[in-house]
Amino acid sequence: MLKGIVTALHVLLALGIIASVLLQSGRSAGLSGAIAGGAETLFGKKKGLDELLGKVTVLLSVLFVVISLVLTVWK
C-alpha cells in the first residue's frame, strides 16, 4: 500500500518536472532569436517567472532523485 503511494508520488513529480520545464521560456538563438529579441527589448522579458520556474524545477528534480533512490533501495 505504502509503496503504491510512493510510486504515485514519483509519477506526479515526473509530470511536475515536465510541466515546469515546458513552462520556462526558451533561450533565444538563431534567426528566430533575432526577430524575437527586438520584441523582448520592447515589451520586456518575464524574469521573475523564469527564476521561480527554475527554482521549482530544481526542487522537483531533487525530490524525484530522492524518491527514485528510496524506491530502488525499497524491496
PDB file with one MODEL, atoms N, CA, C and O in Angstrom:
MODEL        1
ATOM      1  N   MET A   1       0.827  -1.193   0.000  1.00  0.00           N
ATOM      2  CA  MET A   1       0.000   0.000   0.000  1.00  0.00           C
ATOM      3  C   MET A   1       0.874   1.260   0.000  1.00  0.00           C
ATOM      4  O   MET A   1       0.674   2.161  -0.815  1.00  0.00           O
ATOM      5  N   LEU A   2       1.837   1.313   0.915  1.00  0.00           N
ATOM      6  CA  LEU A   2       2.693   2.488   1.012  1.00  0.00           C
ATOM      7  C   LEU A   2       3.587   2.639  -0.223  1.00  0.00           C
ATOM      8  O   LEU A   2       3.860   3.751  -0.674  1.00  0.00           O
ATOM      9  N   LYS A   3       4.034   1.506  -0.756  1.00  0.00           N
ATOM     10  CA  LYS A   3       4.871   1.555  -1.956  1.00  0.00           C
ATOM     11  C   LYS A   3       4.080   2.108  -3.134  1.00  0.00           C
ATOM     12  O   LYS A   3       4.643   2.817  -3.968  1.00  0.00           O
ATOM     13  N   GLY A   4       2.805   1.803  -3.221  1.00  0.00           N
ATOM     14  CA  GLY A   4       1.950   2.345  -4.276  1.00  0.00           C
ATOM     15  C   GLY A   4       1.795   3.854  -4.161  1.00  0.00           C
ATOM     16  O   GLY A   4       1.769   4.555  -5.173  1.00  0.00           O
ATOM     17  N   ILE A   5       1.691   4.353  -2.948  1.00  0.00           N
ATOM     18  CA  ILE A   5       1.574   5.797  -2.731  1.00  0.00           C
ATOM     19  C   ILE A   5       2.869   6.495  -3.128  1.00  0.00           C
ATOM     20  O   ILE A   5       2.839   7.546  -3.768  1.00  0.00           O
ATOM     21  N   VAL A   6       4.005   5.915  -2.749  1.00  0.00           N
ATOM     22  CA  VAL A   6       5.302   6.497  -3.102  1.00  0.00           C
ATOM     23  C   VAL A   6       5.505   6.464  -4.617  1.00  0.00           C
ATOM     24  O   VAL A   6       6.058   7.405  -5.186  1.00  0.00           O
ATOM     25  N   THR A   7       5.066   5.398  -5.268  1.00  0.00           N
ATOM     26  CA  THR A   7       5.169   5.306  -6.728  1.00  0.00           C
ATOM     27  C   THR A   7       4.286   6.357  -7.399  1.00  0.00           C
ATOM     28  O   THR A   7       4.697   6.976  -8.381  1.00  0.00           O
ATOM     29  N   ALA A   8       3.086   6.561  -6.879  1.00  0.00           N
ATOM     30  CA  ALA A   8       2.199   7.593  -7.421  1.00  0.00           C
ATOM     31  C   ALA A   8       2.814   8.985  -7.243  1.00  0.00           C
ATOM     32  O   ALA A   8       2.714   9.828  -8.135  1.00  0.00           O
ATOM     33  N   LEU A   9       3.443   9.221  -6.102  1.00  0.00           N
ATOM     34  CA  LEU A   9       4.137  10.498  -5.872  1.00  0.00           C
ATOM     35  C   LEU A   9       5.285  10.665  -6.859  1.00  0.00           C
ATOM     36  O   LEU A   9       5.544  11.767  -7.343  1.00  0.00           O
ATOM     37  N   HIS A  10       5.962   9.577  -7.151  1.00  0.00           N
ATOM     38  CA  HIS A  10       7.076   9.599  -8.107  1.00  0.00           C
ATOM     39  C   HIS A  10       6.583  10.001  -9.493  1.00  0.00           C
ATOM     40  O   HIS A  10       7.222  10.803 -10.174  1.00  0.00           O
ATOM     41  N   VAL A  11       5.456   9.450  -9.907  1.00  0.00           N
ATOM     42  CA  VAL A  11       4.869   9.796 -11.209  1.00  0.00           C
ATOM     43  C   VAL A  11       4.435  11.259 -11.229  1.00  0.00           C
ATOM     44  O   VAL A  11       4.650  11.954 -12.222  1.00  0.00           O
ATOM     45  N   LEU A  12       3.829  11.729 -10.144  1.00  0.00           N
ATOM     46  CA  LEU A  12       3.419  13.136 -10.075  1.00  0.00           C
ATOM     47  C   LEU A  12       4.614  14.079 -10.124  1.00  0.00           C
ATOM     48  O   LEU A  12       4.541  15.140 -10.743  1.00  0.00           O
ATOM     49  N   LEU A  13       5.704  13.703  -9.481  1.00  0.00           N
ATOM     50  CA  LEU A  13       6.921  14.514  -9.547  1.00  0.00           C
ATOM     51  C   LEU A  13       7.469  14.564 -10.968  1.00  0.00           C
ATOM     52  O   LEU A  13       7.920  15.614 -11.426  1.00  0.00           O
ATOM     53  N   ALA A  14       7.430  13.434 -11.663  1.00  0.00           N
ATOM     54  CA  ALA A  14       7.902  13.400 -13.047  1.00  0.00           C
ATOM     55  C   ALA A  14       7.062  14.317 -13.925  1.00  0.00           C
ATOM     56  O   ALA A  14       7.601  15.056 -14.748  1.00  0.00           O
ATOM     57  N   LEU A  15       5.748  14.273 -13.754  1.00  0.00           N
ATOM     58  CA  LEU A  15       4.867  15.159 -14.526  1.00  0.00           C
ATOM     59  C   LEU A  15       5.089  16.628 -14.155  1.00  0.00           C
ATOM     60  O   LEU A  15       5.005  17.507 -15.013  1.00  0.00           O
ATOM     61  N   GLY A  16       5.368  16.889 -12.885  1.00  0.00           N
ATOM     62  CA  GLY A  16       5.654  18.257 -12.453  1.00  0.00           C
ATOM     63  C   GLY A  16       6.943  18.798 -13.064  1.00  0.00           C
ATOM     64  O   GLY A  16       7.012  19.967 -13.444  1.00  0.00           O
ATOM     65  N   ILE A  17       7.964  17.944 -13.158  1.00  0.00           N
ATOM     66  CA  ILE A  17       9.223  18.359 -13.787  1.00  0.00           C
ATOM     67  C   ILE A  17       8.989  18.672 -15.259  1.00  0.00           C
ATOM     68  O   ILE A  17       9.487  19.675 -15.771  1.00  0.00           O
ATOM     69  N   ILE A  18       8.241  17.824 -15.932  1.00  0.00           N
ATOM     70  CA  ILE A  18       7.954  18.050 -17.353  1.00  0.00           C
ATOM     71  C   ILE A  18       7.217  19.368 -17.539  1.00  0.00           C
ATOM     72  O   ILE A  18       7.557  20.151 -18.426  1.00  0.00           O
ATOM     73  N   ALA A  19       6.212  19.617 -16.709  1.00  0.00           N
ATOM     74  CA  ALA A  19       5.432  20.848 -16.823  1.00  0.00           C
ATOM     75  C   ALA A  19       6.273  22.082 -16.531  1.00  0.00           C
ATOM     76  O   ALA A  19       6.171  23.079 -17.245  1.00  0.00           O
ATOM     77  N   SER A  20       7.101  22.031 -15.495  1.00  0.00           N
ATOM     78  CA  SER A  20       7.894  23.208 -15.143  1.00  0.00           C
ATOM     79  C   SER A  20       8.955  23.513 -16.196  1.00  0.00           C
ATOM     80  O   SER A  20       9.277  24.679 -16.426  1.00  0.00           O
ATOM     81  N   VAL A  21       9.494  22.494 -16.831  1.00  0.00           N
ATOM     82  CA  VAL A  21      10.475  22.724 -17.895  1.00  0.00           C
ATOM     83  C   VAL A  21       9.792  23.307 -19.130  1.00  0.00           C
ATOM     84  O   VAL A  21      10.325  24.211 -19.774  1.00  0.00           O
ATOM     85  N   LEU A  22       8.621  22.791 -19.452  1.00  0.00           N
ATOM     86  CA  LEU A  22       7.920  23.282 -20.640  1.00  0.00           C
ATOM     87  C   LEU A  22       7.391  24.701 -20.457  1.00  0.00           C
ATOM     88  O   LEU A  22       7.233  25.426 -21.440  1.00  0.00           O
ATOM     89  N   LEU A  23       7.115  25.110 -19.228  1.00  0.00           N
ATOM     90  CA  LEU A  23       6.617  26.463 -18.982  1.00  0.00           C
ATOM     91  C   LEU A  23       7.711  27.524 -19.020  1.00  0.00           C
ATOM     92  O   LEU A  23       7.414  28.712 -19.145  1.00  0.00           O
ATOM     93  N   GLN A  24       8.965  27.111 -18.915  1.00  0.00           N
ATOM     94  CA  GLN A  24      10.059  28.080 -18.954  1.00  0.00           C
ATOM     95  C   GLN A  24      10.234  28.606 -20.367  1.00  0.00           C
ATOM     96  O   GLN A  24      10.008  27.891 -21.344  1.00  0.00           O
ATOM     97  N   SER A  25      10.641  29.869 -20.465  1.00  0.00           N
ATOM     98  CA  SER A  25      10.873  30.430 -21.791  1.00  0.00           C
ATOM     99  C   SER A  25      12.190  29.906 -22.341  1.00  0.00           C
ATOM    100  O   SER A  25      13.144  29.691 -21.593  1.00  0.00           O
ATOM    101  N   GLY A  26      12.236  29.702 -23.649  1.00  0.00           N
ATOM    102  CA  GLY A  26      13.424  29.162 -24.288  1.00  0.00           C
ATOM    103  C   GLY A  26      14.501  30.221 -24.445  1.00  0.00           C
ATOM    104  O   GLY A  26      14.233  31.418 -24.339  1.00  0.00           O
ATOM    105  N   ARG A  27      15.684  29.782 -24.692  1.00  0.00           N
ATOM    106  CA  ARG A  27      16.798  30.696 -24.937  1.00  0.00           C
ATOM    107  C   ARG A  27      16.758  31.126 -26.392  1.00  0.00           C
ATOM    108  O   ARG A  27      16.649  30.286 -27.285  1.00  0.00           O
ATOM    109  N   SER A  28      16.844  32.416 -26.636  1.00  0.00           N
ATOM    110  CA  SER A  28      16.790  32.925 -27.999  1.00  0.00           C
ATOM    111  C   SER A  28      18.072  32.585 -28.735  1.00  0.00           C
ATOM    112  O   SER A  28      19.170  32.797 -28.222  1.00  0.00           O
ATOM    113  N   ALA A  29      17.926  32.054 -29.946  1.00  0.00           N
ATOM    114  CA  ALA A  29      19.096  31.697 -30.744  1.00  0.00           C
ATOM    115  C   ALA A  29      18.705  31.714 -32.215  1.00  0.00           C
ATOM    116  O   ALA A  29      17.551  31.468 -32.567  1.00  0.00           O
ATOM    117  N   GLY A  30      19.655  31.999 -33.044  1.00  0.00           N
ATOM    118  CA  GLY A  30      19.431  31.940 -34.477  1.00  0.00           C
ATOM    119  C   GLY A  30      18.560  33.074 -34.980  1.00  0.00           C
ATOM    120  O   GLY A  30      18.449  34.119 -34.338  1.00  0.00           O
ATOM    121  N   LEU A  31      17.941  32.862 -36.136  1.00  0.00           N
ATOM    122  CA  LEU A  31      17.116  33.885 -36.767  1.00  0.00           C
ATOM    123  C   LEU A  31      15.882  34.190 -35.942  1.00  0.00           C
ATOM    124  O   LEU A  31      15.486  35.350 -35.833  1.00  0.00           O
ATOM    125  N   SER A  32      15.267  33.172 -35.360  1.00  0.00           N
ATOM    126  CA  SER A  32      14.082  33.414 -34.541  1.00  0.00           C
ATOM    127  C   SER A  32      14.432  34.244 -33.311  1.00  0.00           C
ATOM    128  O   SER A  32      13.617  35.043 -32.849  1.00  0.00           O
ATOM    129  N   GLY A  33      15.632  34.059 -32.781  1.00  0.00           N
ATOM    130  CA  GLY A  33      16.074  34.872 -31.650  1.00  0.00           C
ATOM    131  C   GLY A  33      16.306  36.314 -32.036  1.00  0.00           C
ATOM    132  O   GLY A  33      16.076  37.222 -31.237  1.00  0.00           O
ATOM    133  N   ALA A  34      16.764  36.530 -33.264  1.00  0.00           N
ATOM    134  CA  ALA A  34      16.980  37.898 -33.723  1.00  0.00           C
ATOM    135  C   ALA A  34      15.652  38.620 -33.880  1.00  0.00           C
ATOM    136  O   ALA A  34      15.547  39.805 -33.562  1.00  0.00           O
ATOM    137  N   ILE A  35      14.642  37.920 -34.366  1.00  0.00           N
ATOM    138  CA  ILE A  35      13.320  38.535 -34.535  1.00  0.00           C
ATOM    139  C   ILE A  35      12.664  38.756 -33.179  1.00  0.00           C
ATOM    140  O   ILE A  35      12.142  39.838 -32.913  1.00  0.00           O
ATOM    141  N   ALA A  36      12.688  37.746 -32.325  1.00  0.00           N
ATOM    142  CA  ALA A  36      12.047  37.860 -31.016  1.00  0.00           C
ATOM    143  C   ALA A  36      12.836  38.757 -30.081  1.00  0.00           C
ATOM    144  O   ALA A  36      12.270  39.314 -29.141  1.00  0.00           O
ATOM    145  N   GLY A  37      14.118  38.906 -30.317  1.00  0.00           N
ATOM    146  CA  GLY A  37      14.941  39.741 -29.450  1.00  0.00           C
ATOM    147  C   GLY A  37      14.488  41.189 -29.445  1.00  0.00           C
ATOM    148  O   GLY A  37      14.539  41.857 -28.412  1.00  0.00           O
ATOM    149  N   GLY A  38      14.047  41.673 -30.594  1.00  0.00           N
ATOM    150  CA  GLY A  38      13.537  43.033 -30.655  1.00  0.00           C
ATOM    151  C   GLY A  38      12.262  43.184 -29.863  1.00  0.00           C
ATOM    152  O   GLY A  38      12.048  44.214 -29.223  1.00  0.00           O
ATOM    153  N   ALA A  39      11.410  42.178 -29.893  1.00  0.00           N
ATOM    154  CA  ALA A  39      10.162  42.236 -29.141  1.00  0.00           C
ATOM    155  C   ALA A  39      10.439  42.181 -27.643  1.00  0.00           C
ATOM    156  O   ALA A  39       9.740  42.827 -26.863  1.00  0.00           O
ATOM    157  N   GLU A  40      11.447  41.420 -27.235  1.00  0.00           N
ATOM    158  CA  GLU A  40      11.762  41.315 -25.810  1.00  0.00           C
ATOM    159  C   GLU A  40      12.267  42.642 -25.266  1.00  0.00           C
ATOM    160  O   GLU A  40      11.960  43.000 -24.129  1.00  0.00           O
ATOM    161  N   THR A  41      13.039  43.378 -26.063  1.00  0.00           N
ATOM    162  CA  THR A  41      13.524  44.659 -25.576  1.00  0.00           C
ATOM    163  C   THR A  41      12.397  45.682 -25.543  1.00  0.00           C
ATOM    164  O   THR A  41      12.422  46.606 -24.729  1.00  0.00           O
ATOM    165  N   LEU A  42      11.407  45.524 -26.422  1.00  0.00           N
ATOM    166  CA  LEU A  42      10.294  46.464 -26.449  1.00  0.00           C
ATOM    167  C   LEU A  42       9.304  46.196 -25.322  1.00  0.00           C
ATOM    168  O   LEU A  42       8.874  47.121 -24.634  1.00  0.00           O
ATOM    169  N   PHE A  43       8.945  44.930 -25.137  1.00  0.00           N
ATOM    170  CA  PHE A  43       7.921  44.585 -24.157  1.00  0.00           C
ATOM    171  C   PHE A  43       8.495  44.097 -22.834  1.00  0.00           C
ATOM    172  O   PHE A  43       7.750  43.981 -21.861  1.00  0.00           O
ATOM    173  N   GLY A  44       9.765  43.812 -22.762  1.00  0.00           N
ATOM    174  CA  GLY A  44      10.369  43.284 -21.544  1.00  0.00           C
ATOM    175  C   GLY A  44      10.215  41.780 -21.465  1.00  0.00           C
ATOM    176  O   GLY A  44       9.372  41.198 -22.147  1.00  0.00           O
ATOM    177  N   LYS A  45      11.018  41.161 -20.646  1.00  0.00           N
ATOM    178  CA  LYS A  45      11.007  39.705 -20.511  1.00  0.00           C
ATOM    179  C   LYS A  45      10.574  39.353 -19.099  1.00  0.00           C
ATOM    180  O   LYS A  45      10.882  40.085 -18.158  1.00  0.00           O
ATOM    181  N   LYS A  46       9.873  38.254 -18.937  1.00  0.00           N
ATOM    182  CA  LYS A  46       9.378  37.820 -17.635  1.00  0.00           C
ATOM    183  C   LYS A  46      10.498  37.144 -16.859  1.00  0.00           C
ATOM    184  O   LYS A  46      10.621  35.919 -16.884  1.00  0.00           O
ATOM    185  N   LYS A  47      11.296  37.916 -16.185  1.00  0.00           N
ATOM    186  CA  LYS A  47      12.426  37.345 -15.444  1.00  0.00           C
ATOM    187  C   LYS A  47      11.976  36.671 -14.159  1.00  0.00           C
ATOM    188  O   LYS A  47      12.489  35.609 -13.807  1.00  0.00           O
ATOM    189  N   GLY A  48      11.022  37.276 -13.450  1.00  0.00           N
ATOM    190  CA  GLY A  48      10.607  36.721 -12.169  1.00  0.00           C
ATOM    191  C   GLY A  48      10.000  35.349 -12.303  1.00  0.00           C
ATOM    192  O   GLY A  48      10.288  34.460 -11.501  1.00  0.00           O
ATOM    193  N   LEU A  49       9.160  35.160 -13.309  1.00  0.00           N
ATOM    194  CA  LEU A  49       8.513  33.872 -13.521  1.00  0.00           C
ATOM    195  C   LEU A  49       9.530  32.817 -13.934  1.00  0.00           C
ATOM    196  O   LEU A  49       9.445  31.671 -13.492  1.00  0.00           O
ATOM    197  N   ASP A  50      10.487  33.187 -14.772  1.00  0.00           N
ATOM    198  CA  ASP A  50      11.519  32.231 -15.178  1.00  0.00           C
ATOM    199  C   ASP A  50      12.385  31.796 -14.001  1.00  0.00           C
ATOM    200  O   ASP A  50      12.746  30.625 -13.892  1.00  0.00           O
ATOM    201  N   GLU A  51      12.714  32.727 -13.133  1.00  0.00           N
ATOM    202  CA  GLU A  51      13.512  32.376 -11.956  1.00  0.00           C
ATOM    203  C   GLU A  51      12.731  31.466 -11.013  1.00  0.00           C
ATOM    204  O   GLU A  51      13.288  30.520 -10.457  1.00  0.00           O
ATOM    205  N   LEU A  52      11.442  31.751 -10.831  1.00  0.00           N
ATOM    206  CA  LEU A  52      10.610  30.905  -9.978  1.00  0.00           C
ATOM    207  C   LEU A  52      10.484  29.503 -10.567  1.00  0.00           C
ATOM    208  O   LEU A  52      10.600  28.513  -9.845  1.00  0.00           O
ATOM    209  N   LEU A  53      10.250  29.415 -11.865  1.00  0.00           N
ATOM    210  CA  LEU A  53      10.140  28.100 -12.502  1.00  0.00           C
ATOM    211  C   LEU A  53      11.461  27.340 -12.451  1.00  0.00           C
ATOM    212  O   LEU A  53      11.464  26.112 -12.361  1.00  0.00           O
ATOM    213  N   GLY A  54      12.575  28.050 -12.506  1.00  0.00           N
ATOM    214  CA  GLY A  54      13.877  27.402 -12.372  1.00  0.00           C
ATOM    215  C   GLY A  54      14.061  26.789 -10.997  1.00  0.00           C
ATOM    216  O   GLY A  54      14.557  25.670 -10.863  1.00  0.00           O
ATOM    217  N   LYS A  55      13.653  27.539  -9.966  1.00  0.00           N
ATOM    218  CA  LYS A  55      13.763  27.010  -8.602  1.00  0.00           C
ATOM    219  C   LYS A  55      12.821  25.840  -8.374  1.00  0.00           C
ATOM    220  O   LYS A  55      13.178  24.868  -7.708  1.00  0.00           O
ATOM    221  N   VAL A  56      11.614  25.932  -8.929  1.00  0.00           N
ATOM    222  CA  VAL A  56      10.650  24.835  -8.809  1.00  0.00           C
ATOM    223  C   VAL A  56      11.182  23.588  -9.499  1.00  0.00           C
ATOM    224  O   VAL A  56      11.031  22.480  -8.986  1.00  0.00           O
ATOM    225  N   THR A  57      11.811  23.767 -10.671  1.00  0.00           N
ATOM    226  CA  THR A  57      12.377  22.632 -11.404  1.00  0.00           C
ATOM    227  C   THR A  57      13.480  21.957 -10.602  1.00  0.00           C
ATOM    228  O   THR A  57      13.541  20.729 -10.543  1.00  0.00           O
ATOM    229  N   VAL A  58      14.347  22.744  -9.990  1.00  0.00           N
ATOM    230  CA  VAL A  58      15.431  22.180  -9.176  1.00  0.00           C
ATOM    231  C   VAL A  58      14.862  21.420  -7.982  1.00  0.00           C
ATOM    232  O   VAL A  58      15.311  20.315  -7.677  1.00  0.00           O
ATOM    233  N   LEU A  59      13.877  22.006  -7.309  1.00  0.00           N
ATOM    234  CA  LEU A  59      13.277  21.354  -6.150  1.00  0.00           C
ATOM    235  C   LEU A  59      12.606  20.040  -6.545  1.00  0.00           C
ATOM    236  O   LEU A  59      12.791  19.022  -5.877  1.00  0.00           O
ATOM    237  N   LEU A  60      11.833  20.058  -7.623  1.00  0.00           N
ATOM    238  CA  LEU A  60      11.158  18.839  -8.071  1.00  0.00           C
ATOM    239  C   LEU A  60      12.146  17.765  -8.500  1.00  0.00           C
ATOM    240  O   LEU A  60      11.928  16.578  -8.253  1.00  0.00           O
ATOM    241  N   SER A  61      13.232  18.180  -9.142  1.00  0.00           N
ATOM    242  CA  SER A  61      14.209  17.186  -9.588  1.00  0.00           C
ATOM    243  C   SER A  61      14.956  16.556  -8.415  1.00  0.00           C
ATOM    244  O   SER A  61      15.259  15.363  -8.445  1.00  0.00           O
ATOM    245  N   VAL A  62      15.253  17.341  -7.390  1.00  0.00           N
ATOM    246  CA  VAL A  62      15.908  16.780  -6.200  1.00  0.00           C
ATOM    247  C   VAL A  62      14.974  15.785  -5.509  1.00  0.00           C
ATOM    248  O   VAL A  62      15.396  14.699  -5.111  1.00  0.00           O
ATOM    249  N   LEU A  63      13.706  16.165  -5.372  1.00  0.00           N
ATOM    250  CA  LEU A  63      12.739  15.244  -4.774  1.00  0.00           C
ATOM    251  C   LEU A  63      12.580  13.982  -5.616  1.00  0.00           C
ATOM    252  O   LEU A  63      12.429  12.887  -5.074  1.00  0.00           O
ATOM    253  N   PHE A  64      12.612  14.132  -6.938  1.00  0.00           N
ATOM    254  CA  PHE A  64      12.499  12.986  -7.835  1.00  0.00           C
ATOM    255  C   PHE A  64      13.664  12.016  -7.635  1.00  0.00           C
ATOM    256  O   PHE A  64      13.467  10.801  -7.604  1.00  0.00           O
ATOM    257  N   VAL A  65      14.871  12.553  -7.499  1.00  0.00           N
ATOM    258  CA  VAL A  65      16.046  11.694  -7.294  1.00  0.00           C
ATOM    259  C   VAL A  65      15.965  10.989  -5.943  1.00  0.00           C
ATOM    260  O   VAL A  65      16.292   9.806  -5.841  1.00  0.00           O
ATOM    261  N   VAL A  66      15.537  11.696  -4.918  1.00  0.00           N
ATOM    262  CA  VAL A  66      15.434  11.091  -3.588  1.00  0.00           C
ATOM    263  C   VAL A  66      14.402   9.972  -3.597  1.00  0.00           C
ATOM    264  O   VAL A  66      14.653   8.892  -3.061  1.00  0.00           O
ATOM    265  N   ILE A  67      13.234  10.224  -4.207  1.00  0.00           N
ATOM    266  CA  ILE A  67      12.194   9.200  -4.275  1.00  0.00           C
ATOM    267  C   ILE A  67      12.672   8.019  -5.128  1.00  0.00           C
ATOM    268  O   ILE A  67      12.353   6.868  -4.830  1.00  0.00           O
ATOM    269  N   SER A  68      13.437   8.306  -6.193  1.00  0.00           N
ATOM    270  CA  SER A  68      13.978   7.220  -7.022  1.00  0.00           C
ATOM    271  C   SER A  68      14.908   6.331  -6.203  1.00  0.00           C
ATOM    272  O   SER A  68      14.855   5.106  -6.314  1.00  0.00           O
ATOM    273  N   LEU A  69      15.756   6.940  -5.387  1.00  0.00           N
ATOM    274  CA  LEU A  69      16.659   6.160  -4.538  1.00  0.00           C
ATOM    275  C   LEU A  69      15.877   5.346  -3.506  1.00  0.00           C
ATOM    276  O   LEU A  69      16.219   4.194  -3.235  1.00  0.00           O
ATOM    277  N   VAL A  70      14.840   5.936  -2.938  1.00  0.00           N
ATOM    278  CA  VAL A  70      14.023   5.231  -1.966  1.00  0.00           C
ATOM    279  C   VAL A  70      13.352   4.022  -2.607  1.00  0.00           C
ATOM    280  O   VAL A  70      13.319   2.940  -2.023  1.00  0.00           O
ATOM    281  N   LEU A  71      12.814   4.212  -3.818  1.00  0.00           N
ATOM    282  CA  LEU A  71      12.164   3.095  -4.498  1.00  0.00           C
ATOM    283  C   LEU A  71      13.161   2.016  -4.929  1.00  0.00           C
ATOM    284  O   LEU A  71      12.817   0.837  -4.998  1.00  0.00           O
ATOM    285  N   THR A  72      14.391   2.427  -5.215  1.00  0.00           N
ATOM    286  CA  THR A  72      15.409   1.460  -5.604  1.00  0.00           C
ATOM    287  C   THR A  72      15.841   0.605  -4.417  1.00  0.00           C
ATOM    288  O   THR A  72      15.989  -0.610  -4.546  1.00  0.00           O
ATOM    289  N   VAL A  73      16.041   1.230  -3.274  1.00  0.00           N
ATOM    290  CA  VAL A  73      16.503   0.517  -2.089  1.00  0.00           C
ATOM    291  C   VAL A  73      15.368  -0.323  -1.484  1.00  0.00           C
ATOM    292  O   VAL A  73      15.604  -1.391  -0.920  1.00  0.00           O
ATOM    293  N   TRP A  74      14.150   0.175  -1.610  1.00  0.00           N
ATOM    294  CA  TRP A  74      12.975  -0.494  -1.050  1.00  0.00           C
ATOM    295  C   TRP A  74      12.711  -1.801  -1.786  1.00  0.00           C
ATOM    296  O   TRP A  74      12.640  -1.814  -3.015  1.00  0.00           O
ATOM    297  N   LYS A  75      12.567  -2.889  -1.058  1.00  0.00           N
ATOM    298  CA  LYS A  75      12.342  -4.180  -1.706  1.00  0.00           C
ATOM    299  C   LYS A  75      10.992  -4.699  -1.500  1.00  0.00           C
ATOM    300  O   LYS A  75      10.663  -5.779  -1.991  1.00  0.00           O
TER     301      LYS A  75
ENDMDL
END
